[in-house]
């Protein structure tokens, strides 16, 4: 077996992670913000200047170019095609024309970059300014949303194929090392958020919790929408923890704790280290989940003499309703508590409850 010691020279050479991060940030900026602002600008031109819809505009463009455009939407158009259509059809002038051309040139530089590395952030900053130049023409709200998203991309790190829990674990180790040398306010709380992330990921009423955090200035609307992209409530909490750990200031971290204490004081005690060993937290979370299941069952089911429904159907509907995994044992216990006369039948192929699910 070949040696893999520290003196062995890699055939791939030494990678500069800082420059690689700069490259991937620029790629993310171009594909996420660059293409989006160009599509919005073209959509604005089609509806406000041409006074038509995208479908008819692209049909006319197809005839003009004597080529078939199979997908009559702008979603399939990349930066190269978008910039060509804008320059040829919209004929922008001044700063917008310069910005559109610059985004196309930036795309070409990315495509021909030999190492996937960029020294410094000047290219990112130039591309950001070009995107903002176009966004300004679309209104203040559009400009603000692009500015916020570009700021997030500017602060992001290169993350490959790690799960959110993996990244949280990495941040926990990083925070522990930092606390060996100093203990700034808020850092210890972030460490506890990482340590107890699995317990936090089991809390209920995530939607109202996120809304309350937004009302208290912990997250803004864009950050809230980003967190809500995760399907499950647990996944949303994991995304939220990652945001707090990576971006929250001391004040924001303390605001998070205050909102957590309003909703879940036991968990707040755990995060703030109020003489808890965490053993009773599982009981607390189980009671919270039980309450959520009972609420879901009250909305989803009703008792009807002689009716039957498959257990799997009830299980799926409840999990979709509360957006978190539910054990079958907990589901049966809640159903029996809600419907004392319920009968649970276990057969060879399927199990059934003698109750009815709304809509079935």
N, C-alpha and C positions, 0 to 999 in steps of 0.2 A: 504494500500500500504506500502511495506517495506521501511524503511528509507534509503536514499542514501547520508547521510551527510558525512562529512570528517572523523568521527570516525568509520564509518562502515568498517569492514575488508573484503576485496575482497576474494572470494573463489579461485581466480587465484594467489593470493600472489602479492608481489611487484615486478614489472619488472624493470630490470636494462637496460635502453635504450642504454647506451654506449656499454655494453657487447652484447646486441641484435644486434646493428649495426656491431660489430666485427664479429658476427656469419654470418649475412647475406652478409657481404662483402666477407667472405671466401666461402660461397655457390656460390655467383656470380662469384668469381675467378675460382672455380673448374669447374662450368658448362660452363662458357663463354671461359675462357682461357685454363683450364686444358684439357677439351675434344678436343678443337680445335687444340692444339699443338700435342696431341697424334694422332689425325686423320692426321694431316699434316706429322708427322714423319712416320706413317704407309704408307701413300700415297707415300712419298719419297722412302721408302724401296721397295715398290712394283714395282714402275716404274724404279728406278735407280739400285737396287740390283737384284731383281728378273727379271727385264726387261719384265714385263707383265702389264696388266691393272687390275683395282680393280675388275671388274666383273669376269674375269677368275680366279683371285687369290681367291676370295670368293667361287667360284664354287669348286675349288680344296680343299679349306678348309672344305667345306660342306661334300665332299666325305671322307676326312680324319677323320673328327669328326663323320661321319655317322649320320649326322643330317641335316635337311633342313634349309637353310638360305633364308627366303622368300624375304627379301629386300636386293638385291645385291649392296648396297651402304654402306658407312661408317657412313652416317648421323644418322642412327637409333641405332648405337652402343654407349653404355654408357661407363663411365670410367672403370668399372669393366671388361667389355668384351674387351675393347681396350687394357688395360694393360695386360690382359691374352694373347691376340694374339701377342702383341709386345714381351712379355717375352718368349713365347713358339716358335714363328715363326721367329722373327727378331733376337732374342738372342743378345741383346745389352750387352755391357760390361762397366766396369768402372763407371764413374759418371752418364752416361745416364741410366744405369741399376738401379743404386741407386735412381735416380730421378723418374723413372717410378714406382718403388716399393713404394716410398714415397707418390706419388700422389694417389695410390690405398689405402694406409694406411690412408691418410687424408680423402678420401671419406668415409671410414668406420667409422672414428671418427665423421664425420658430421652426418652420418646416425644414430649413437647411442648416439648422444648428447641429454641428458635428458630434457634440458630447452630451447634450442635454444639460448644459450648465451655462449660467449667465453671471458675470461678475458685476456685483452692485445692483441697485434697484432703479437706476435711471430709466431703463426701458419700461419697467412697470409703471413708474410715475408718469412717463410721457403718454403711455397707452391710456392710463386712467384719466389724464387731462383731456385726451381726444374723445374718450367716451363721454365725459361730462360736458364737453362742448356740444355734442349732439343731443345729450339728454336735456340740456338747458332749453333747447328749442321746443321740447315736448311738455314743459311745465315744471313748476317748482316741486310738486310732489314726486314726479318721475325722477328729477334730479336728486332729491333727497334719498329716495330708495336706492338709486345706483351708488350714491356716495357712501351710504351705510354698508352696502354689500361689498363694495371695493375696499372699505376699511377692514372688514372681516377677512377678506382674502389677503390683504397686506400683512395681517398679523398671523395668518395660518402657517402651520408647519407641514412639511411633506409627510403624509401618512399613507402607507401602502395598504396592505390587506389585513390590518388589525381590526378587531371588534372594538366597540365602544368600551366594553369592560376591560379589554386589554390596555387601552389607552388610559383609562382611569387608574388601573393598577400601576402603570408606568408613572403617572403623575403622583401617585401615593409614594412611590419610592423616591422620586425626585424631591418631593416636599420633605420627606424624612431626612434626606441629606442636607437640605437647606436649613432645617431646624437644628441640626447639630451645631451649626455656626451662629445662628441667630434665630430669634423667635418673633418676627414682626406680627403685629395684631392682624388677625384674619387668616394667617397661614396655617395655624393649628386647626382652625375650623375646617379649612379646605382639606387638610389631611384626614380629619374625621369623616368628611363627606366621602372621600375615597374609600376609607376603611369600612364604612357602613353602607356602601352604595347598594348592596343587594337587599338590605332591609328597607332602604328608602325606595327602591324600585317596586316595592309591594304596596305602596300607599294607594288609597283610592281617591276619588274625586279629583283626578289630575287636571281636568279641564278648568274647573273653578279655581284650583290652586295656581295654575299658570296665569289665569286672568287676574287673580289677586296680586301675583308677583308683578304683572305689568302695571297694575294700578299704583303699586308702591315704587315703581321706577327701577325694579331689579332687572327686568328685561323689557325690550321694546316690542312693537308689533311684529317686526321682521324676525326678531329672534324667537318670538313665540311661535310664529308660523314654521320656522325651521325645526323647532323642537317637535311640533305637532305632526311633522312628516313621518315620524316613527309610528308604526301601526299600533303597537301595544302601549298601554300606560307605563309598563316597566321600561320599555325602550325610550319613551318620552322623558322619564325621570333620569335615565342614564345620560341622555343628550343634555339635559338641563344641568346635571352635575358637572359634566365635562365643560360646559360653557362657564359655570361659576368658577371652577378650578382654574381655567386658563385665562379668563378675561375679567373676572369681577374684582373691583377695588375693595379696600377694607370696608368702606361705607356700604357698598352693595352687598357684600358678604353678610354683614350684620343685619341688613334689611331682609335678606333671605331667611336668616334665622328667626327674625321677628314674625314673618309670615308663616314659617313652619310651626312656630310655637302657637300661633292662633289656631291652626288646623290640627296639628299633631304634637301636643306638648311632650309626650313620651319620647318621640323621635328627636325633638329639639333638645331635650335633656341629654340624650345620647350623643348628639353632635357637639353639644357644648360641654360634655363631660361632667354632668351634674351627678356624680357618684352612682353611675349606672354600669352594670356589667353586661347589659344587653340581653340577659336571659328572659326577661319578661316582655321583651319587644315582640317576639314571635307570637305570644298570646295576644298582645295588643293588635298586631297586624291581622291575625286570624279573626279577631272580633270585628275589625273594620271590613275585612273581606266578606264575612258572614252577613253583615248589615247590607253591603252592596248587592250580594246575591239575593237576599230577601227582597230588597227593593226591586230588583230586576224581575224576580219571579212574580211579584205582585202585579207588575205591569204586563208581563208576558203570558201569564197563565190564569185559568179560571177552572173551577170544579164543575164537572158535568157528569151526571150519573151515567154509567155504562160506557164512557169514552176512554180511549186508550191512546197513548202517544209513545213513540220510541224514545228511550233514554238519551240516545245519541243526539237526537234533534234538540231536546231540551238543553243538553250540555252545550252544544254549539251555539244556540241562541243566547244563552246566558253569558258565555265567554265573549261573544260579539257585543253584547249589551254593555258589559262592564269593562271590556277590552283588557282583560288580564286572565291568566290561566286559573282554572278552578279544578280542584280534585273532585273525583266522582263521589267520594265518601262525603265531602262537605256538601255537595249538591243534594244528595239523597237526604242528609240530615236536615237541610233547610226545607226541602219539599215536604218531608214528614211533619216538620213543625208548622208549616203554613197550611197543609192539608192533613189534619189528623186522621181522616178516613182513607188516605191514599194507600194503595196497594202496589208493591213493587214486585214484578214478576220477572224471574230470571229463566230464560229459555235457552235452547241450544244455539240459535242463530242470532237472536236479538233480545234485548231487555225492554220492558215497557212499564210505563206508569199509567195508572188509571186516573188520568187528568187530561186537560186539553191545553194546547198552546195557542194563543191568539193567532188567527190567520191560518190555522191548519185544521 
